[in-house]
Amino acid sequence: MPPTVEEFFAHQPPSIRELALQTCAFVRKVMPGAVEEVHTGRNNVIYGNSRKMSNWICYVSPHKDHVNSGFLRSTELPDSAGLLDGTGKLLRHIKLRSAADLD
């Protein structure tokens, strides 16, 4: 059985753990009813309409000095503010360094 979100982030430094948990809470707030699933092999928590990969919408992943909030198929989204980072074929992410970045 996969760990809970809290268990998954428990080994992170306190600042990253807290930011990751706040990011997950934010995603749950804006996507009520979304499926939330920890993927230890991918080092992230995914959210979507079902557990099927093609229905995943976004993910939260911890890093050494930030948390990524990533979006699948985000290369198809307009990004006039230039918030999305990455070079993947379909994925882009936002690097969150503090809770203020969630705004």
CNS distance restraints for C-alpha pairs under 8 A (distance, minus, plus):
assign (resid   2 and name CA) (resid  38 and name CA) 6.44 0.50 0.50
assign (resid   2 and name CA) (resid  39 and name CA) 7.51 0.50 0.50
assign (resid   2 and name CA) (resid  40 and name CA) 7.68 0.50 0.50
assign (resid   3 and name CA) (resid   7 and name CA) 5.58 0.50 0.50
assign (resid   3 and name CA) (resid   8 and name CA) 5.75 0.50 0.50
assign (resid   3 and name CA) (resid  38 and name CA) 6.79 0.50 0.50
assign (resid   4 and name CA) (resid   8 and name CA) 6.04 0.50 0.50
assign (resid   4 and name CA) (resid  38 and name CA) 6.97 0.50 0.50
assign (resid   5 and name CA) (resid   9 and name CA) 6.39 0.50 0.50
assign (resid   5 and name CA) (resid  21 and name CA) 7.74 0.50 0.50
assign (resid   5 and name CA) (resid  38 and name CA) 6.42 0.50 0.50
assign (resid   5 and name CA) (resid  45 and name CA) 7.29 0.50 0.50
assign (resid   6 and name CA) (resid  10 and name CA) 5.95 0.50 0.50
assign (resid   6 and name CA) (resid  21 and name CA) 7.30 0.50 0.50
assign (resid   7 and name CA) (resid  11 and name CA) 7.84 0.50 0.50
assign (resid   8 and name CA) (resid  38 and name CA) 7.32 0.50 0.50
assign (resid   8 and name CA) (resid  40 and name CA) 7.55 0.50 0.50
assign (resid   9 and name CA) (resid  17 and name CA) 5.43 0.50 0.50
assign (resid   9 and name CA) (resid  20 and name CA) 7.31 0.50 0.50
assign (resid   9 and name CA) (resid  21 and name CA) 7.63 0.50 0.50
assign (resid   9 and name CA) (resid  62 and name CA) 7.77 0.50 0.50
assign (resid  10 and name CA) (resid  17 and name CA) 6.57 0.50 0.50
assign (resid  11 and name CA) (resid  17 and name CA) 7.80 0.50 0.50
assign (resid  12 and name CA) (resid  16 and name CA) 6.09 0.50 0.50
assign (resid  12 and name CA) (resid  17 and name CA) 5.25 0.50 0.50
assign (resid  12 and name CA) (resid  62 and name CA) 7.74 0.50 0.50
assign (resid  13 and name CA) (resid  17 and name CA) 5.97 0.50 0.50
assign (resid  14 and name CA) (resid  18 and name CA) 6.01 0.50 0.50
assign (resid  15 and name CA) (resid  19 and name CA) 6.18 0.50 0.50
assign (resid  16 and name CA) (resid  20 and name CA) 5.95 0.50 0.50
assign (resid  16 and name CA) (resid  62 and name CA) 6.73 0.50 0.50
assign (resid  16 and name CA) (resid  63 and name CA) 7.61 0.50 0.50
assign (resid  16 and name CA) (resid  64 and name CA) 7.73 0.50 0.50
assign (resid  16 and name CA) (resid  65 and name CA) 7.04 0.50 0.50
assign (resid  16 and name CA) (resid  66 and name CA) 6.46 0.50 0.50
assign (resid  16 and name CA) (resid  67 and name CA) 6.76 0.50 0.50
assign (resid  17 and name CA) (resid  21 and name CA) 6.16 0.50 0.50
assign (resid  17 and name CA) (resid  62 and name CA) 7.75 0.50 0.50
assign (resid  18 and name CA) (resid  22 and name CA) 6.10 0.50 0.50
assign (resid  19 and name CA) (resid  23 and name CA) 6.05 0.50 0.50
assign (resid  19 and name CA) (resid  67 and name CA) 7.03 0.50 0.50
assign (resid  19 and name CA) (resid  96 and name CA) 7.97 0.50 0.50
assign (resid  19 and name CA) (resid  97 and name CA) 7.87 0.50 0.50
assign (resid  19 and name CA) (resid  98 and name CA) 6.54 0.50 0.50
assign (resid  19 and name CA) (resid  99 and name CA) 6.09 0.50 0.50
assign (resid  20 and name CA) (resid  24 and name CA) 6.20 0.50 0.50
assign (resid  20 and name CA) (resid  60 and name CA) 6.99 0.50 0.50
assign (resid  20 and name CA) (resid  61 and name CA) 7.35 0.50 0.50
assign (resid  20 and name CA) (resid  62 and name CA) 6.57 0.50 0.50
assign (resid  20 and name CA) (resid  67 and name CA) 6.12 0.50 0.50
assign (resid  21 and name CA) (resid  25 and name CA) 6.16 0.50 0.50
assign (resid  22 and name CA) (resid  26 and name CA) 6.13 0.50 0.50
assign (resid  22 and name CA) (resid  99 and name CA) 7.24 0.50 0.50
assign (resid  23 and name CA) (resid  27 and name CA) 6.27 0.50 0.50
assign (resid  23 and name CA) (resid  60 and name CA) 7.18 0.50 0.50
assign (resid  23 and name CA) (resid  69 and name CA) 7.63 0.50 0.50
assign (resid  23 and name CA) (resid  99 and name CA) 7.94 0.50 0.50
assign (resid  23 and name CA) (resid 102 and name CA) 7.14 0.50 0.50
assign (resid  24 and name CA) (resid  28 and name CA) 6.24 0.50 0.50
assign (resid  24 and name CA) (resid  60 and name CA) 6.85 0.50 0.50
assign (resid  25 and name CA) (resid  29 and name CA) 6.16 0.50 0.50
assign (resid  26 and name CA) (resid  30 and name CA) 6.36 0.50 0.50
assign (resid  26 and name CA) (resid 102 and name CA) 7.87 0.50 0.50
assign (resid  27 and name CA) (resid  31 and name CA) 5.81 0.50 0.50
assign (resid  28 and name CA) (resid  32 and name CA) 5.37 0.50 0.50
assign (resid  28 and name CA) (resid  33 and name CA) 7.57 0.50 0.50
assign (resid  28 and name CA) (resid  34 and name CA) 7.00 0.50 0.50
assign (resid  34 and name CA) (resid  47 and name CA) 6.02 0.50 0.50
assign (resid  34 and name CA) (resid  48 and name CA) 5.40 0.50 0.50
assign (resid  34 and name CA) (resid  49 and name CA) 5.61 0.50 0.50
assign (resid  34 and name CA) (resid  50 and name CA) 7.58 0.50 0.50
assign (resid  35 and name CA) (resid  46 and name CA) 7.90 0.50 0.50
assign (resid  35 and name CA) (resid  47 and name CA) 5.41 0.50 0.50
assign (resid  35 and name CA) (resid  48 and name CA) 5.31 0.50 0.50
assign (resid  35 and name CA) (resid  49 and name CA) 5.92 0.50 0.50
assign (resid  35 and name CA) (resid  50 and name CA) 5.74 0.50 0.50
assign (resid  35 and name CA) (resid  51 and name CA) 6.77 0.50 0.50
assign (resid  36 and name CA) (resid  45 and name CA) 6.80 0.50 0.50
assign (resid  36 and name CA) (resid  46 and name CA) 5.76 0.50 0.50
assign (resid  36 and name CA) (resid  47 and name CA) 4.77 0.50 0.50
assign (resid  36 and name CA) (resid  48 and name CA) 7.03 0.50 0.50
assign (resid  37 and name CA) (resid  45 and name CA) 5.53 0.50 0.50
assign (resid  37 and name CA) (resid  46 and name CA) 5.33 0.50 0.50
assign (resid  37 and name CA) (resid  47 and name CA) 6.61 0.50 0.50
assign (resid  37 and name CA) (resid  51 and name CA) 7.53 0.50 0.50
assign (resid  38 and name CA) (resid  43 and name CA) 7.99 0.50 0.50
assign (resid  38 and name CA) (resid  44 and name CA) 6.16 0.50 0.50
assign (resid  38 and name CA) (resid  45 and name CA) 4.37 0.50 0.50
assign (resid  38 and name CA) (resid  46 and name CA) 6.43 0.50 0.50
assign (resid  39 and name CA) (resid  43 and name CA) 5.88 0.50 0.50
assign (resid  39 and name CA) (resid  44 and name CA) 5.39 0.50 0.50
assign (resid  39 and name CA) (resid  45 and name CA) 5.81 0.50 0.50
assign (resid  39 and name CA) (resid  46 and name CA) 7.27 0.50 0.50
assign (resid  40 and name CA) (resid  44 and name CA) 6.39 0.50 0.50
assign (resid  43 and name CA) (resid  61 and name CA) 6.13 0.50 0.50
assign (resid  43 and name CA) (resid  62 and name CA) 7.42 0.50 0.50
assign (resid  44 and name CA) (resid  59 and name CA) 6.30 0.50 0.50
assign (resid  44 and name CA) (resid  60 and name CA) 5.46 0.50 0.50
assign (resid  44 and name CA) (resid  61 and name CA) 4.37 0.50 0.50
assign (resid  44 and name CA) (resid  62 and name CA) 7.17 0.50 0.50
assign (resid  45 and name CA) (resid  59 and name CA) 5.40 0.50 0.50
assign (resid  45 and name CA) (resid  60 and name CA) 5.24 0.50 0.50
assign (resid  45 and name CA) (resid  61 and name CA) 6.54 0.50 0.50
assign (resid  46 and name CA) (resid  56 and name CA) 6.72 0.50 0.50
assign (resid  46 and name CA) (resid  57 and name CA) 7.55 0.50 0.50
assign (resid  46 and name CA) (resid  58 and name CA) 5.87 0.50 0.50
assign (resid  46 and name CA) (resid  59 and name CA) 4.22 0.50 0.50
assign (resid  46 and name CA) (resid  60 and name CA) 6.56 0.50 0.50
assign (resid  47 and name CA) (resid  56 and name CA) 5.74 0.50 0.50
assign (resid  47 and name CA) (resid  57 and name CA) 5.80 0.50 0.50
assign (resid  47 and name CA) (resid  58 and name CA) 5.40 0.50 0.50
assign (resid  47 and name CA) (resid  59 and name CA) 5.98 0.50 0.50
assign (resid  48 and name CA) (resid  55 and name CA) 5.53 0.50 0.50
assign (resid  48 and name CA) (resid  56 and name CA) 4.07 0.50 0.50
assign (resid  48 and name CA) (resid  57 and name CA) 4.83 0.50 0.50
assign (resid  48 and name CA) (resid  58 and name CA) 6.85 0.50 0.50
assign (resid  49 and name CA) (resid  55 and name CA) 5.46 0.50 0.50
assign (resid  49 and name CA) (resid  56 and name CA) 6.52 0.50 0.50
assign (resid  49 and name CA) (resid  57 and name CA) 7.62 0.50 0.50
assign (resid  50 and name CA) (resid  55 and name CA) 5.81 0.50 0.50
assign (resid  50 and name CA) (resid  56 and name CA) 7.07 0.50 0.50
assign (resid  51 and name CA) (resid  55 and name CA) 7.13 0.50 0.50
assign (resid  51 and name CA) (resid  56 and name CA) 7.34 0.50 0.50
assign (resid  52 and name CA) (resid  56 and name CA) 6.94 0.50 0.50
assign (resid  56 and name CA) (resid  72 and name CA) 7.00 0.50 0.50
assign (resid  57 and name CA) (resid  71 and name CA) 6.01 0.50 0.50
assign (resid  57 and name CA) (resid  72 and name CA) 5.50 0.50 0.50
assign (resid  58 and name CA) (resid  69 and name CA) 7.12 0.50 0.50
assign (resid  58 and name CA) (resid  70 and name CA) 5.40 0.50 0.50
assign (resid  58 and name CA) (resid  71 and name CA) 4.30 0.50 0.50
assign (resid  58 and name CA) (resid  72 and name CA) 5.77 0.50 0.50
assign (resid  59 and name CA) (resid  68 and name CA) 7.84 0.50 0.50
assign (resid  59 and name CA) (resid  69 and name CA) 5.79 0.50 0.50
assign (resid  59 and name CA) (resid  70 and name CA) 5.13 0.50 0.50
assign (resid  59 and name CA) (resid  71 and name CA) 6.50 0.50 0.50
assign (resid  60 and name CA) (resid  67 and name CA) 6.93 0.50 0.50
assign (resid  60 and name CA) (resid  68 and name CA) 5.64 0.50 0.50
assign (resid  60 and name CA) (resid  69 and name CA) 4.73 0.50 0.50
assign (resid  60 and name CA) (resid  70 and name CA) 6.35 0.50 0.50
assign (resid  61 and name CA) (resid  67 and name CA) 5.68 0.50 0.50
assign (resid  61 and name CA) (resid  68 and name CA) 5.16 0.50 0.50
assign (resid  61 and name CA) (resid  69 and name CA) 6.71 0.50 0.50
assign (resid  62 and name CA) (resid  66 and name CA) 6.56 0.50 0.50
assign (resid  62 and name CA) (resid  67 and name CA) 4.60 0.50 0.50
assign (resid  62 and name CA) (resid  68 and name CA) 6.42 0.50 0.50
assign (resid  63 and name CA) (resid  67 and name CA) 5.60 0.50 0.50
assign (resid  63 and name CA) (resid  68 and name CA) 7.38 0.50 0.50
assign (resid  65 and name CA) (resid  97 and name CA) 6.98 0.50 0.50
assign (resid  66 and name CA) (resid  95 and name CA) 6.21 0.50 0.50
assign (resid  66 and name CA) (resid  96 and name CA) 5.55 0.50 0.50
assign (resid  66 and name CA) (resid  97 and name CA) 4.75 0.50 0.50
assign (resid  66 and name CA) (resid  98 and name CA) 7.83 0.50 0.50
assign (resid  67 and name CA) (resid  95 and name CA) 5.84 0.50 0.50
assign (resid  67 and name CA) (resid  96 and name CA) 5.10 0.50 0.50
assign (resid  67 and name CA) (resid  97 and name CA) 6.56 0.50 0.50
assign (resid  68 and name CA) (resid  93 and name CA) 6.00 0.50 0.50
assign (resid  68 and name CA) (resid  94 and name CA) 5.61 0.50 0.50
assign (resid  68 and name CA) (resid  95 and name CA) 4.77 0.50 0.50
assign (resid  68 and name CA) (resid  96 and name CA) 6.01 0.50 0.50
assign (resid  69 and name CA) (resid  93 and name CA) 5.40 0.50 0.50
assign (resid  69 and name CA) (resid  94 and name CA) 5.25 0.50 0.50
assign (resid  69 and name CA) (resid  95 and name CA) 6.60 0.50 0.50
assign (resid  69 and name CA) (resid  96 and name CA) 7.20 0.50 0.50
assign (resid  70 and name CA) (resid  91 and name CA) 6.99 0.50 0.50
assign (resid  70 and name CA) (resid  92 and name CA) 5.73 0.50 0.50
assign (resid  70 and name CA) (resid  93 and name CA) 3.83 0.50 0.50
assign (resid  70 and name CA) (resid  94 and name CA) 6.22 0.50 0.50
assign (resid  71 and name CA) (resid  91 and name CA) 5.91 0.50 0.50
assign (resid  71 and name CA) (resid  92 and name CA) 5.74 0.50 0.50
assign (resid  71 and name CA) (resid  93 and name CA) 5.99 0.50 0.50
assign (resid  72 and name CA) (resid  90 and name CA) 6.26 0.50 0.50
assign (resid  72 and name CA) (resid  91 and name CA) 4.96 0.50 0.50
assign (resid  72 and name CA) (resid  92 and name CA) 7.05 0.50 0.50
assign (resid  73 and name CA) (resid  77 and name CA) 7.61 0.50 0.50
assign (resid  73 and name CA) (resid  90 and name CA) 4.64 0.50 0.50
assign (resid  73 and name CA) (resid  91 and name CA) 5.61 0.50 0.50
assign (resid  73 and name CA) (resid  92 and name CA) 7.82 0.50 0.50
assign (resid  74 and name CA) (resid  90 and name CA) 6.06 0.50 0.50
assign (resid  74 and name CA) (resid  91 and name CA) 5.48 0.50 0.50
assign (resid  74 and name CA) (resid  92 and name CA) 5.60 0.50 0.50
assign (resid  75 and name CA) (resid  89 and name CA) 7.32 0.50 0.50
assign (resid  75 and name CA) (resid  90 and name CA) 5.24 0.50 0.50
assign (resid  75 and name CA) (resid  91 and name CA) 6.27 0.50 0.50
assign (resid  75 and name CA) (resid  92 and name CA) 6.60 0.50 0.50
assign (resid  76 and name CA) (resid  90 and name CA) 7.68 0.50 0.50
assign (resid  79 and name CA) (resid  83 and name CA) 6.58 0.50 0.50
assign (resid  79 and name CA) (resid  84 and name CA) 6.86 0.50 0.50
assign (resid  83 and name CA) (resid  94 and name CA) 6.21 0.50 0.50
assign (resid  84 and name CA) (resid  92 and name CA) 5.54 0.50 0.50
assign (resid  84 and name CA) (resid  93 and name CA) 5.24 0.50 0.50
assign (resid  84 and name CA) (resid  94 and name CA) 5.25 0.50 0.50
assign (resid  85 and name CA) (resid  92 and name CA) 5.41 0.50 0.50
assign (resid  85 and name CA) (resid  93 and name CA) 5.24 0.50 0.50
assign (resid  85 and name CA) (resid  94 and name CA) 6.00 0.50 0.50
assign (resid  85 and name CA) (resid  95 and name CA) 7.69 0.50 0.50
assign (resid  86 and name CA) (resid  91 and name CA) 7.03 0.50 0.50
assign (resid  86 and name CA) (resid  92 and name CA) 4.99 0.50 0.50
assign (resid  86 and name CA) (resid  93 and name CA) 6.39 0.50 0.50
assign (resid  87 and name CA) (resid  91 and name CA) 7.57 0.50 0.50
assign (resid  87 and name CA) (resid  92 and name CA) 7.18 0.50 0.50
assign (resid  88 and name CA) (resid  92 and name CA) 6.79 0.50 0.50
assign (resid  96 and name CA) (resid 101 and name CA) 5.55 0.50 0.50
assign (resid  96 and name CA) (resid 102 and name CA) 7.11 0.50 0.50
assign (resid  97 and name CA) (resid 101 and name CA) 6.67 0.50 0.50
assign (resid  98 and name CA) (resid 102 and name CA) 7.61 0.50 0.50
assign (resid  99 and name CA) (resid 103 and name CA) 7.73 0.50 0.50
